[in-house]
Amino acid sequence: MRDDTNRRNFIKNTAFLSLGSLLLPKTVLGFDKINTTKVKLCGHLWVYASNYPPNWDCSPILEQVFSDMSYAGLYGVELMEVVLRPDDAVTRISEYSKKHDIKVSGSSYGVGFQMCDRKQHPKIWEDIQLVVPRLAELGGETFGISVGGVGRKKTELELDDQAELLKKIIGFCEVYGIQPNLHNHTYEVEYDLHDLKGTLERIPEAKLGPDINWLIRAGVDPVEFIQTYGDKFVYLHIRDQYDNGEWTEYVGQGTTDFNAIGKVLKAKGFHGMAGIELAFPNGFEPEFPLKEDWKKSREYVQRIFNWS
C-alpha cells in the first residue's frame, strides 16, 4: 500500500511541477521581484542560530532577529529552514515580520543533508514540500540551496544523483514564486570548483547565490569567480574577515577587498539581492549589541557597493 501511495504522490507532484512551470507567468514565478535595479540588502540569521547547536534552531529568540535587523534598516530577514518546520512557524514569523516592519526575504537550505546521497532523497524531498510552501506564505523571494559536502571529491554518479534532486527542488521553488539559487560553503568550490562545475554541467540554467567569504576561505579569488559566473548571480552573501582568517564583528573591519568585489559586480550588472551574514569565532565577546553590528555592516556595504 505504501509503495502505491508514494507512486501516486510522485506522479501528482511531477505533474504539478510541469503544469505550474508552463502556466505561471514570470511575474508569478517571482523573477521580476528579484530583477530590480536596486539591490535589496538583507541579513542571514546564522549569528543567532550558531548559539543553538546541533540543529541551529533559534526559534526561541527569533523575534529578536526581526527586531535587530529592522532597527538596522535592512530590507529583510533570511531564515534557515529549521525555523520553518514547527507547525506554528508561519503564524509566529508573520507576526514578527508585521510587528517589526521587516520582510522575510528568503531562506537558506541544506543543513545536515548530502544531496548526492540517493538514500537521503525521500527525506529531503518531503522536507522541501514542507518548508518551501511555508516560505512562500511568508512572502519569501529567495531559496539558497547548499548541496552538502562529503569530505572529498564527489563521484560522477554522486553528481548525477545530486543534480536529479536539485532539478526537482528548483522546479518546485519556481512554481511557488521563489527564486532558487545554488549557495556555497567551501565544499562546493574547493578542488578547482569540482562540485559546482559538475552541477552546472548538468543544470546549466541554474542560478547562483555565492557566499563571497566561503569562496575566499576555499582559496577561490572572488573577483575571478564573479568575472566567470557573475551573469548567473541572483543573490550573494557578504561577510568579512581579518588577514588571519578570523571573522570580524561587523562588515568593514577586516581586510576583504570589497572595493574590487563591488567594481566587478557593477561591471557584471549585478542587480539581485544580497545578504549580510555575520559569524563570530568561538568564545567571541562582541563589543557592540548585535543590532548595532547589523547597522554598521549595512551602512558600510551600502556605501562601498553604492547600493541605495
Backbone bond lengths (Angstrom), bond angles and torsions (degrees), N, CA, C in turn:
res aa  C-N    CA-C-N  psi(-1)  N-CA   C-N-CA  omega(-1)  CA-C   N-CA-C  phi
1 M - - - 1.472 - - 1.521 110.08 -
2 R 1.369 117.88 -43.15 1.444 120.72 -177.10 1.523 110.78 -62.98
3 D 1.357 117.41 -41.24 1.461 120.16 179.85 1.521 110.67 -61.15
4 D 1.362 117.06 -41.43 1.460 120.37 179.59 1.521 110.64 -64.21
5 T 1.332 116.73 -41.55 1.465 120.47 179.66 1.516 110.67 -64.09
6 N 1.336 117.53 -45.07 1.460 120.73 179.31 1.512 111.43 -61.40
7 R 1.369 114.91 -38.49 1.460 118.61 -179.59 1.519 110.67 -65.65
8 R 1.347 116.28 -41.54 1.475 119.63 179.23 1.525 110.51 -65.15
9 N 1.333 117.02 -39.76 1.465 119.92 179.04 1.513 111.28 -64.92
10 F 1.343 115.75 -39.52 1.460 119.19 179.38 1.525 110.64 -63.78
11 I 1.331 116.51 -46.05 1.466 120.33 179.56 1.518 110.69 -61.86
12 K 1.334 116.38 -42.09 1.473 120.49 -179.79 1.524 110.58 -63.22
13 N 1.341 116.30 -45.64 1.463 119.88 -177.97 1.516 111.36 -66.16
14 T 1.341 116.38 -41.64 1.451 120.17 -179.76 1.525 110.83 -63.32
15 A 1.322 116.24 -44.22 1.464 120.06 178.37 1.514 111.31 -63.77
16 F 1.331 116.44 -39.37 1.460 121.14 179.87 1.520 110.81 -62.74
17 L 1.346 116.34 -44.50 1.455 120.08 -179.12 1.523 111.03 -63.41
18 S 1.325 116.13 -45.80 1.457 120.30 -177.81 1.526 111.32 -63.93
19 L 1.334 116.55 -47.01 1.452 120.50 -178.66 1.525 110.77 -65.37
20 G 1.352 115.59 -43.32 1.461 118.94 -178.13 1.507 111.72 -63.19
21 S 1.313 117.95 -41.07 1.455 121.09 -179.35 1.517 111.43 -64.50
22 L 1.328 117.35 -33.09 1.453 121.08 -179.32 1.517 112.61 -77.22
23 L 1.339 116.61 -36.81 1.464 119.94 -170.75 1.515 114.42 -91.62
24 L 1.338 117.84 -29.63 1.453 118.66 -173.91 1.522 110.63 -81.58
25 P 1.333 117.89 131.74 1.466 120.57 178.27 1.511 111.18 -72.63
26 K 1.340 116.99 167.60 1.453 121.12 -177.40 1.513 112.61 -60.27
27 T 1.316 116.82 -35.92 1.459 118.51 -179.02 1.517 110.91 -64.14
28 V 1.339 117.78 -35.46 1.456 121.17 177.85 1.526 109.97 -72.48
29 L 1.323 117.12 -34.95 1.446 120.43 -178.95 1.519 112.79 -70.61
30 G 1.330 117.10 -9.87 1.446 119.56 171.81 1.515 115.09 96.48
31 F 1.340 119.46 -5.37 1.446 119.98 -174.21 1.527 112.18 -68.99
32 D 1.326 117.91 -32.63 1.454 119.96 179.38 1.524 111.27 -67.01
33 K 1.337 116.84 -26.48 1.462 119.71 177.70 1.528 110.16 -67.91
34 I 1.326 116.61 -33.79 1.454 120.45 -176.68 1.518 111.14 -81.50
35 N 1.327 117.82 -40.29 1.449 121.97 -172.24 1.516 112.56 -83.74
36 T 1.311 116.34 70.18 1.447 122.16 175.73 1.515 108.33 -113.70
37 T 1.329 116.23 163.11 1.464 119.61 179.45 1.526 110.93 -77.08
38 K 1.310 118.29 -18.83 1.446 122.49 179.55 1.529 109.59 -96.16
39 V 1.321 117.22 125.34 1.452 120.85 178.09 1.519 109.01 -79.31
40 K 1.314 116.30 122.01 1.460 121.98 179.00 1.527 108.58 -83.68
41 L 1.310 116.65 124.67 1.453 121.21 -175.02 1.523 110.50 -104.78
42 C 1.338 115.53 120.71 1.467 122.61 -174.24 1.524 110.21 -117.94
43 G 1.325 115.64 -178.27 1.452 121.26 175.13 1.512 110.58 -131.67
44 H 1.336 117.42 133.68 1.458 121.83 175.54 1.524 108.33 -91.72
45 L 1.332 117.02 140.91 1.466 120.80 -169.53 1.533 115.56 -84.85
46 W 1.328 118.12 13.88 1.462 120.09 -173.52 1.524 113.26 -54.52
47 V 1.332 119.57 -40.40 1.456 120.58 -174.94 1.533 111.61 -60.52
48 Y 1.329 117.02 -26.98 1.465 121.83 174.42 1.531 110.03 -81.18
49 A 1.326 116.13 -45.79 1.466 121.44 -177.49 1.523 112.01 -63.07
50 S 1.333 116.99 -29.30 1.460 120.63 -177.47 1.528 112.71 -62.45
51 N 1.317 116.42 -16.17 1.472 120.80 177.99 1.525 112.68 -87.48
52 Y 1.350 117.57 4.12 1.460 121.23 -176.36 1.533 111.85 -127.78
53 P 1.344 116.76 56.50 1.473 117.68 176.27 1.525 110.26 -71.31
54 P 1.341 119.31 158.36 1.459 125.09 1.23 1.530 113.45 -94.70
55 N 1.339 118.10 -3.62 1.466 120.18 -176.36 1.523 113.27 -96.89
56 W 1.342 116.88 -11.02 1.467 122.49 174.44 1.528 113.13 64.80
57 D 1.328 116.41 30.58 1.462 120.82 -178.14 1.531 110.05 -90.41
58 C 1.329 116.04 99.22 1.459 121.07 -178.52 1.532 112.09 -93.39
59 S 1.329 117.34 24.56 1.462 121.11 178.99 1.536 113.05 -51.82
60 P 1.354 119.27 -36.70 1.469 118.54 -179.18 1.524 114.24 -60.62
61 I 1.338 117.83 -25.94 1.458 120.03 -179.39 1.529 112.06 -118.68
62 L 1.330 115.80 21.89 1.462 119.57 -173.85 1.530 112.23 -63.97
63 E 1.318 117.33 -32.79 1.458 117.78 178.27 1.527 111.04 -64.23
64 Q 1.324 117.34 -35.38 1.465 119.86 176.86 1.526 110.84 -61.50
65 V 1.337 116.78 -37.35 1.463 121.29 177.59 1.524 110.14 -56.79
66 F 1.326 116.37 -49.29 1.467 120.78 -178.81 1.524 110.80 -66.39
67 S 1.313 117.04 -40.02 1.460 121.25 179.48 1.527 111.27 -63.62
68 D 1.334 116.77 -47.60 1.467 121.12 -178.21 1.525 111.86 -62.99
69 M 1.333 116.04 -45.45 1.462 119.09 -176.06 1.526 111.60 -72.76
70 S 1.321 116.91 -30.94 1.455 120.27 174.33 1.526 110.12 -65.49
71 Y 1.322 116.46 -45.29 1.469 121.69 177.19 1.529 110.76 -55.64
72 A 1.342 115.91 -38.98 1.463 121.21 -176.38 1.526 113.36 -75.52
73 G 1.326 117.28 -9.16 1.457 120.21 178.30 1.512 114.95 82.92
74 L 1.322 117.19 22.22 1.463 120.92 178.61 1.524 110.90 -78.75
75 Y 1.328 115.60 155.23 1.463 121.20 179.96 1.518 112.16 -70.42
76 G 1.342 116.73 -39.89 1.457 119.06 -174.30 1.509 112.87 -160.81
77 V 1.329 114.71 170.32 1.462 123.77 177.33 1.520 108.67 -106.56
78 E 1.328 116.58 126.42 1.458 120.73 173.26 1.525 108.25 -94.37
79 L 1.326 115.59 119.35 1.460 122.54 -176.61 1.526 111.06 -85.05
80 M 1.318 116.12 176.23 1.458 124.25 164.15 1.519 106.95 -114.20
81 E 1.317 117.94 152.03 1.461 120.43 -172.20 1.517 113.07 -59.67
82 V 1.335 117.41 -27.73 1.461 120.78 -175.89 1.526 112.28 -60.63
83 V 1.325 118.41 -31.62 1.464 119.76 -178.72 1.530 112.02 -80.45
84 L 1.333 116.86 -8.57 1.463 121.26 178.10 1.529 112.47 -91.39
85 R 1.314 117.83 -8.88 1.466 120.66 -173.45 1.524 115.02 -80.11
86 P 1.327 120.80 -32.82 1.472 119.19 179.82 1.526 111.95 -59.42
87 D 1.320 117.02 147.85 1.460 121.48 -176.01 1.527 112.86 -59.27
88 D 1.330 117.23 -30.98 1.466 119.92 -177.52 1.525 112.51 -97.85
89 A 1.328 117.25 14.42 1.467 121.07 -172.89 1.526 112.64 -58.46
90 V 1.324 116.99 -47.58 1.461 119.86 -176.10 1.522 110.95 -62.99
91 T 1.319 116.71 -43.78 1.471 120.47 -179.68 1.522 111.18 -62.31
92 R 1.338 116.57 -49.41 1.463 120.06 -177.03 1.525 111.97 -65.44
93 I 1.339 116.15 -47.69 1.459 119.90 -176.22 1.525 111.05 -66.03
94 S 1.321 116.05 -37.43 1.466 119.79 176.19 1.529 111.22 -61.05
95 E 1.316 116.28 -40.37 1.467 120.60 177.77 1.521 111.36 -63.49
96 Y 1.331 117.15 -43.48 1.465 120.56 178.63 1.528 110.69 -62.53
97 S 1.332 115.75 -42.72 1.458 120.97 -179.10 1.531 111.44 -61.18
98 K 1.319 115.93 -45.55 1.465 120.09 -179.53 1.524 111.51 -69.41
99 K 1.319 116.72 -44.00 1.462 121.45 -177.30 1.524 111.61 -60.72
100 H 1.331 116.48 -39.76 1.460 120.33 -175.04 1.532 112.76 -103.84
101 D 1.323 115.95 5.71 1.466 122.15 173.14 1.532 112.49 54.07
102 I 1.320 114.87 52.52 1.458 120.69 176.28 1.524 108.29 -145.35
103 K 1.318 116.71 140.85 1.448 122.52 -174.84 1.528 112.80 -77.35
104 V 1.313 115.29 160.08 1.458 121.94 159.30 1.528 105.41 -87.19
105 S 1.318 116.94 111.73 1.463 119.83 -174.93 1.522 112.50 -83.85
106 G 1.327 116.67 -27.56 1.460 119.92 -178.54 1.510 110.60 168.22
107 S 1.323 115.94 -159.91 1.461 121.01 179.21 1.521 109.28 -152.66
108 S 1.317 115.27 147.86 1.462 119.83 166.77 1.525 107.43 -88.37
109 Y 1.343 115.76 165.47 1.464 119.35 -177.14 1.525 110.16 -153.33
110 G 1.349 115.56 142.15 1.451 119.69 170.17 1.509 115.50 130.48
111 V 1.333 118.20 4.57 1.459 120.28 -177.88 1.535 110.48 -62.89
112 G 1.325 116.35 123.49 1.459 121.09 174.90 1.511 115.86 84.67
113 F 1.338 118.37 -2.07 1.458 121.31 -178.80 1.525 111.14 -105.79
114 Q 1.326 116.17 152.56 1.463 122.71 167.98 1.531 106.98 -123.22
115 M 1.303 116.75 103.93 1.454 120.77 -174.08 1.515 113.02 -71.10
116 C 1.332 116.89 -12.29 1.469 119.24 176.95 1.522 111.72 -80.19
117 D 1.328 116.89 -9.19 1.466 122.27 -179.46 1.533 108.89 -93.18
118 R 1.313 116.74 105.07 1.464 121.03 -175.96 1.523 112.48 -58.27
119 K 1.323 117.29 -28.66 1.461 119.99 -179.97 1.530 111.87 -65.40
120 Q 1.321 117.06 -23.91 1.458 120.80 179.94 1.534 112.94 -86.93
121 H 1.313 117.80 -10.29 1.461 121.05 -174.37 1.529 113.83 -57.40
122 P 1.344 119.71 -46.27 1.475 118.20 -179.40 1.522 112.92 -59.01
123 K 1.332 117.14 -42.42 1.464 120.82 -179.57 1.525 111.04 -66.84
124 I 1.330 116.85 -42.27 1.466 120.26 179.45 1.521 110.37 -65.03
125 W 1.323 117.04 -44.80 1.466 120.61 -178.56 1.522 111.13 -63.51
126 E 1.309 117.34 -40.08 1.466 120.85 176.14 1.533 110.28 -61.29
127 D 1.320 116.05 -41.56 1.462 120.83 179.92 1.527 111.16 -66.64
128 I 1.321 116.69 -41.94 1.472 121.17 178.32 1.527 110.37 -58.47
129 Q 1.336 116.48 -41.63 1.463 120.50 -179.96 1.525 112.56 -67.64
130 L 1.323 116.37 -16.42 1.465 120.82 175.23 1.523 111.23 -88.32
131 V 1.331 117.45 -51.94 1.465 119.62 -168.68 1.530 114.02 -81.62
132 V 1.327 118.27 -32.98 1.470 118.96 -178.00 1.534 112.37 -65.92
133 P 1.335 119.88 -47.57 1.467 118.38 175.81 1.529 112.98 -59.61
134 R 1.328 117.40 -36.24 1.461 119.90 178.42 1.521 110.68 -66.96
135 L 1.313 116.78 -40.08 1.464 120.00 176.58 1.525 110.36 -62.69
136 A 1.321 117.01 -40.20 1.463 120.83 177.82 1.524 111.11 -63.05
137 E 1.333 117.67 -41.00 1.464 121.02 177.15 1.520 111.50 -58.39
138 L 1.307 116.64 -32.55 1.460 121.67 -178.66 1.524 112.92 -85.71
139 G 1.327 116.87 -0.12 1.457 120.63 178.68 1.515 114.36 83.73
140 G 1.332 117.61 16.46 1.459 120.66 179.65 1.513 112.50 -62.33
141 E 1.311 116.52 144.45 1.463 121.86 -175.14 1.521 113.91 -110.30
142 T 1.342 117.46 -24.99 1.462 120.30 -175.52 1.521 110.89 -129.51
143 F 1.331 115.44 156.04 1.467 122.09 179.10 1.516 107.13 -142.26
144 G 1.350 116.11 102.63 1.459 121.25 -177.02 1.509 111.78 -89.87
145 I 1.324 117.26 112.84 1.463 122.90 -170.64 1.526 111.06 -99.43
146 S 1.323 116.26 120.18 1.465 122.17 171.87 1.523 108.10 -101.83
147 V 1.317 116.74 131.72 1.466 119.87 -173.12 1.524 113.42 -87.09
148 G 1.337 117.65 -15.77 1.459 120.82 179.58 1.519 112.53 90.18
149 G 1.323 115.68 143.94 1.458 121.02 -179.29 1.520 112.32 -105.41
150 V 1.333 115.08 161.96 1.468 120.87 179.15 1.524 111.94 -126.33
151 G 1.334 117.34 10.33 1.455 120.80 176.62 1.515 115.47 78.07
152 R 1.310 117.27 13.43 1.468 122.81 -179.48 1.516 107.95 -165.35
153 K 1.330 116.61 177.52 1.464 119.85 173.12 1.530 109.55 -67.57
154 K 1.297 116.86 135.21 1.460 120.03 175.61 1.526 110.27 -76.68
155 T 1.316 115.21 148.82 1.464 120.29 178.17 1.524 109.77 -76.56
156 E 1.304 116.04 165.99 1.460 120.72 178.02 1.526 111.05 -61.99
157 L 1.331 116.69 -38.23 1.461 120.20 177.96 1.524 110.32 -65.48
158 E 1.315 116.98 -40.97 1.461 119.93 177.74 1.527 111.07 -63.45
159 L 1.303 116.89 -39.60 1.465 120.30 178.01 1.532 110.81 -67.26
160 D 1.333 116.99 -34.78 1.470 120.41 174.44 1.523 110.90 -61.48
161 D 1.327 116.07 -47.95 1.468 120.67 -179.10 1.529 110.64 -64.33
162 Q 1.303 116.48 -40.66 1.460 121.53 178.55 1.521 110.72 -60.87
163 A 1.324 116.52 -46.27 1.465 120.85 -178.89 1.525 111.56 -65.31
164 E 1.312 116.89 -35.75 1.468 120.36 179.18 1.527 110.84 -59.32
165 L 1.332 116.06 -45.24 1.460 119.89 179.62 1.526 111.04 -71.16
166 L 1.320 116.73 -41.25 1.464 120.13 179.91 1.529 111.93 -58.25
167 K 1.328 116.94 -40.16 1.466 119.97 179.23 1.527 110.84 -60.39
168 K 1.321 116.89 -41.23 1.463 120.32 177.93 1.527 111.16 -64.54
169 I 1.330 116.47 -43.59 1.468 120.35 -178.97 1.519 110.54 -65.11
170 I 1.320 116.91 -44.09 1.464 121.18 179.91 1.528 110.51 -60.27
171 G 1.322 116.67 -45.49 1.457 120.46 179.02 1.516 112.28 -63.49
172 F 1.323 116.76 -39.46 1.464 121.83 -179.84 1.526 110.56 -65.25
173 C 1.328 117.13 -42.77 1.466 120.92 177.74 1.523 111.35 -61.35
174 E 1.299 116.92 -43.24 1.461 120.55 -176.98 1.522 111.44 -64.89
175 V 1.322 117.05 -36.61 1.463 120.33 177.02 1.522 110.35 -61.00
176 Y 1.330 116.56 -34.04 1.464 120.75 -178.65 1.533 113.32 -90.51
177 G 1.334 117.39 11.02 1.454 120.14 175.99 1.509 114.16 75.42
178 I 1.315 117.51 23.74 1.457 122.53 -178.35 1.529 109.27 -114.61
179 Q 1.330 116.32 135.78 1.465 121.17 -179.35 1.528 110.46 -85.26
180 P 1.337 118.59 107.14 1.464 120.37 176.98 1.520 110.74 -76.82
181 N 1.327 115.82 150.93 1.457 119.62 175.97 1.520 109.01 -151.06
182 L 1.323 115.88 152.20 1.460 121.55 178.54 1.528 108.50 -85.45
183 H 1.322 116.00 113.26 1.454 122.78 179.41 1.518 108.30 -97.07
184 N 1.322 117.35 145.93 1.467 118.91 -178.19 1.517 113.24 -120.34
185 H 1.333 114.21 143.75 1.456 121.97 159.34 1.532 104.80 -102.34
186 T 1.313 118.98 -152.09 1.467 117.86 179.50 1.525 111.77 -76.50
187 Y 1.343 117.21 -34.68 1.459 119.84 -170.05 1.522 113.74 -68.97
188 E 1.312 118.55 -20.61 1.466 118.82 176.45 1.523 112.68 -79.16
189 V 1.338 116.87 -17.82 1.469 118.97 -171.69 1.526 113.99 -123.67
190 E 1.352 118.47 0.74 1.461 119.14 174.32 1.528 109.59 -82.01
191 Y 1.329 116.01 177.69 1.472 121.32 -175.33 1.537 110.96 55.81
192 D 1.352 115.72 45.55 1.464 120.99 179.74 1.529 111.54 58.15
193 L 1.332 116.23 45.29 1.477 123.58 176.06 1.527 111.89 62.83
194 H 1.316 117.75 29.17 1.473 121.38 -173.84 1.527 112.20 -52.79
195 D 1.308 116.97 -49.10 1.461 120.75 -175.86 1.532 110.44 -67.24
196 L 1.323 116.84 -50.07 1.460 120.44 -178.03 1.525 111.53 -62.82
197 K 1.318 116.98 -44.44 1.467 119.95 179.10 1.528 110.45 -61.91
198 G 1.330 116.19 -39.74 1.459 119.36 178.93 1.511 112.05 -63.68
199 T 1.330 116.83 -38.08 1.462 120.24 177.80 1.527 110.93 -68.74
200 L 1.321 117.42 -43.87 1.465 120.20 -177.60 1.530 112.17 -69.35
201 E 1.329 117.19 -28.13 1.474 119.24 173.83 1.522 110.54 -63.76
202 R 1.330 115.89 -32.93 1.463 121.36 -176.60 1.536 112.30 -92.89
203 I 1.323 116.40 -26.56 1.476 121.03 179.02 1.525 107.60 -134.25
204 P 1.320 118.16 72.82 1.473 120.69 -174.92 1.517 113.85 -63.72
205 E 1.320 117.30 -20.34 1.468 120.36 -179.47 1.524 112.81 -83.75
206 A 1.321 118.38 -5.26 1.469 121.58 -176.78 1.519 111.25 -61.98
207 K 1.328 116.02 141.68 1.454 122.51 176.63 1.525 109.68 -95.06
208 L 1.326 116.32 158.23 1.449 121.25 -175.29 1.528 111.94 -115.51
209 G 1.320 114.21 147.98 1.462 122.11 173.19 1.514 108.58 -136.62
210 P 1.337 117.80 67.74 1.463 120.55 -170.49 1.527 113.51 -70.33
211 D 1.314 114.94 155.59 1.453 122.96 170.58 1.522 106.98 -99.69
212 I 1.339 116.31 113.25 1.459 120.94 -174.73 1.521 111.37 -61.27
213 N 1.330 117.00 -39.84 1.455 119.73 -177.12 1.524 112.24 -69.83
214 W 1.344 116.88 -38.38 1.464 118.13 177.17 1.523 110.86 -66.49
215 L 1.320 118.35 -32.51 1.469 120.50 173.71 1.520 109.64 -57.93
216 I 1.329 116.05 -49.87 1.463 121.06 -179.01 1.519 110.74 -59.71
217 R 1.331 116.59 -43.56 1.461 120.72 -176.57 1.530 112.10 -71.23
218 A 1.331 116.54 -17.87 1.465 120.78 175.24 1.525 111.62 -92.78
219 G 1.347 117.12 4.13 1.456 120.90 178.83 1.516 114.25 82.54
220 V 1.336 116.93 18.09 1.469 121.58 -179.79 1.520 108.93 -99.51
221 D 1.322 117.17 130.04 1.462 121.89 176.85 1.524 108.13 -71.05
222 P 1.344 118.90 115.59 1.466 119.52 -176.50 1.520 113.48 -64.56
223 V 1.324 117.72 -31.98 1.467 120.15 179.67 1.524 109.76 -66.11
224 E 1.324 117.01 -46.76 1.470 120.05 177.84 1.523 110.97 -63.00
225 F 1.329 116.30 -38.91 1.461 120.11 179.65 1.529 110.29 -62.44
226 I 1.322 116.69 -44.05 1.468 120.38 -179.96 1.521 110.41 -66.36
227 Q 1.323 116.73 -40.17 1.462 119.52 177.73 1.525 111.66 -60.27
228 T 1.323 116.54 -35.68 1.469 121.09 -177.47 1.522 112.45 -81.84
229 Y 1.344 116.40 -43.09 1.466 120.30 -169.85 1.529 113.80 -117.59
230 G 1.323 117.65 2.23 1.464 120.59 -174.12 1.514 115.16 -57.15
231 D 1.327 117.19 -27.13 1.469 120.32 179.03 1.523 111.75 -65.04
232 K 1.325 116.67 -18.37 1.461 120.83 -178.93 1.530 112.61 -94.92
233 F 1.329 117.75 -4.33 1.455 120.77 -175.13 1.527 111.70 -72.15
234 V 1.320 116.31 130.59 1.462 121.71 168.21 1.525 110.17 -122.20
235 Y 1.330 115.56 -5.99 1.460 120.96 -175.95 1.517 107.40 -162.19
236 L 1.319 117.36 161.05 1.455 120.92 171.19 1.522 110.05 -160.79
237 H 1.336 115.83 156.32 1.461 123.30 176.94 1.524 109.66 -106.98
238 I 1.321 115.80 140.58 1.464 122.45 -179.42 1.531 109.08 -122.44
239 R 1.336 115.56 128.00 1.463 121.89 175.87 1.527 106.41 -148.69
240 D 1.304 118.07 155.94 1.460 121.49 -174.40 1.524 110.20 -118.73
241 Q 1.338 116.29 158.13 1.451 121.43 176.81 1.524 110.24 -150.88
242 Y 1.338 114.84 160.89 1.456 121.20 174.82 1.532 109.91 -85.84
243 D 1.327 116.45 174.57 1.465 120.92 179.64 1.524 112.53 -59.06
244 N 1.336 116.61 -31.77 1.471 119.64 -178.82 1.523 112.84 -80.41
245 G 1.336 117.60 2.11 1.459 121.71 177.99 1.506 114.45 90.99
246 E 1.321 117.35 -5.26 1.464 119.91 -179.90 1.522 109.84 -76.38
247 W 1.327 115.96 136.37 1.459 120.23 179.81 1.525 111.09 -69.89
248 T 1.311 115.62 148.61 1.456 122.11 179.68 1.528 110.35 -88.10
249 E 1.318 115.70 167.68 1.455 119.75 177.36 1.519 110.84 -73.16
250 Y 1.319 117.28 -40.11 1.463 121.05 177.28 1.523 108.97 -141.59
251 V 1.298 116.83 161.02 1.460 122.14 -177.25 1.525 109.08 -70.84
252 G 1.338 115.57 129.92 1.457 121.03 -178.91 1.511 113.04 116.84
253 Q 1.323 117.49 -12.40 1.459 121.13 179.27 1.526 112.61 -84.74
254 G 1.302 116.94 -24.32 1.454 121.03 -169.44 1.513 114.41 -93.36
255 T 1.333 114.92 -157.00 1.462 121.46 -174.63 1.526 112.72 -115.10
256 T 1.313 117.98 10.69 1.470 120.88 176.08 1.525 108.86 -61.33
257 D 1.327 116.88 132.80 1.475 120.65 -177.45 1.526 109.90 -83.14
258 F 1.330 115.52 75.57 1.455 119.68 -178.32 1.525 112.53 -69.81
259 N 1.333 117.04 -24.02 1.466 118.65 176.39 1.528 110.71 -62.17
260 A 1.326 116.53 -46.90 1.467 120.62 179.44 1.523 110.76 -66.24
261 I 1.319 116.64 -40.17 1.461 120.88 179.42 1.523 110.13 -64.43
262 G 1.332 116.94 -43.14 1.460 120.69 178.85 1.519 112.39 -62.73
263 K 1.334 116.43 -39.73 1.472 120.21 -179.19 1.526 111.55 -64.61
264 V 1.333 116.42 -42.78 1.459 118.33 -178.01 1.527 110.82 -73.22
265 L 1.332 117.70 -33.05 1.466 119.68 174.61 1.526 110.58 -62.81
266 K 1.324 116.29 -41.74 1.463 120.32 178.15 1.523 110.58 -64.19
267 A 1.334 116.13 -42.87 1.464 120.07 179.89 1.524 111.71 -62.47
268 K 1.336 116.51 -33.18 1.465 120.83 179.23 1.525 112.00 -84.10
269 G 1.325 117.16 -3.93 1.458 120.38 177.42 1.510 113.94 74.73
270 F 1.348 117.49 31.28 1.462 119.44 -179.76 1.523 110.60 -62.95
271 H 1.329 116.10 129.42 1.465 120.93 -179.54 1.532 110.04 -146.74
272 G 1.306 115.75 36.80 1.459 119.55 -179.91 1.511 111.81 -94.26
273 M 1.318 116.13 -134.10 1.445 123.42 178.64 1.524 107.33 -123.43
274 A 1.319 116.36 150.91 1.462 120.13 179.57 1.518 109.28 -133.21
275 G 1.328 115.03 149.17 1.455 120.42 179.96 1.518 111.57 -127.29
276 I 1.322 116.78 129.07 1.458 121.09 170.33 1.527 107.25 -80.06
277 E 1.318 116.54 134.04 1.465 120.35 176.62 1.525 108.22 -127.52
278 L 1.307 116.82 107.25 1.459 121.16 177.11 1.521 109.98 -83.18
279 A 1.325 115.52 147.23 1.463 121.46 177.20 1.515 107.82 -150.14
280 F 1.310 117.10 132.20 1.456 121.64 -178.20 1.519 110.80 -108.11
281 P 1.346 117.31 144.23 1.470 120.19 174.01 1.530 110.27 -63.19
282 N 1.313 117.16 159.13 1.461 121.77 178.58 1.526 110.33 -58.00
283 G 1.319 115.27 132.55 1.450 120.05 178.22 1.514 115.24 77.35
284 F 1.313 117.50 6.75 1.466 121.09 -176.79 1.525 111.10 -71.05
285 E 1.335 115.84 135.69 1.455 121.82 176.31 1.520 108.35 -110.71
286 P 1.339 118.33 106.02 1.467 120.28 -176.99 1.524 112.58 -64.94
287 E 1.304 115.08 148.20 1.463 121.09 178.15 1.521 111.41 -77.22
288 F 1.340 115.53 -32.28 1.461 120.90 -174.75 1.530 110.80 -117.85
289 P 1.342 117.73 159.54 1.466 120.10 169.90 1.528 109.42 -61.34
290 L 1.315 117.02 151.29 1.466 120.28 -176.91 1.527 112.47 -57.13
291 K 1.316 117.13 -37.79 1.462 118.73 -178.22 1.529 111.09 -61.44
292 E 1.333 116.92 -31.69 1.458 120.14 177.76 1.524 110.77 -74.94
293 D 1.345 116.47 -35.81 1.469 119.51 175.92 1.526 110.69 -61.53
294 W 1.331 115.94 -41.30 1.467 119.55 177.66 1.525 111.02 -63.73
295 K 1.319 116.17 -43.00 1.462 120.09 -178.78 1.528 111.48 -64.63
296 K 1.336 116.92 -45.81 1.462 120.84 178.37 1.534 110.44 -60.81
297 S 1.321 116.09 -41.93 1.464 120.83 179.72 1.519 111.06 -64.24
298 R 1.331 115.99 -46.53 1.469 120.25 -179.36 1.522 110.59 -61.43
299 E 1.310 117.71 -45.11 1.470 121.09 -179.04 1.531 110.98 -63.08
300 Y 1.321 116.85 -41.88 1.462 120.52 -179.82 1.530 111.11 -65.26
301 V 1.324 116.25 -48.51 1.463 120.09 -177.75 1.529 110.96 -61.56
302 Q 1.305 117.00 -44.86 1.458 119.52 -179.71 1.521 111.30 -63.39
303 R 1.336 116.98 -36.52 1.463 119.84 -179.49 1.528 111.23 -71.80
304 I 1.333 117.63 -47.39 1.459 121.16 -175.87 1.531 111.65 -70.13
305 F 1.330 116.81 -39.94 1.459 120.75 -176.90 1.531 111.74 -88.67
306 N 1.322 116.10 -6.88 1.469 121.63 -177.00 1.525 111.39 57.93
307 W 1.335 114.76 42.91 1.455 120.81 176.86 1.539 108.18 -101.41
308 S 1.293 116.99 124.53 1.469 120.51 -178.36 1.511 110.19 -79.29
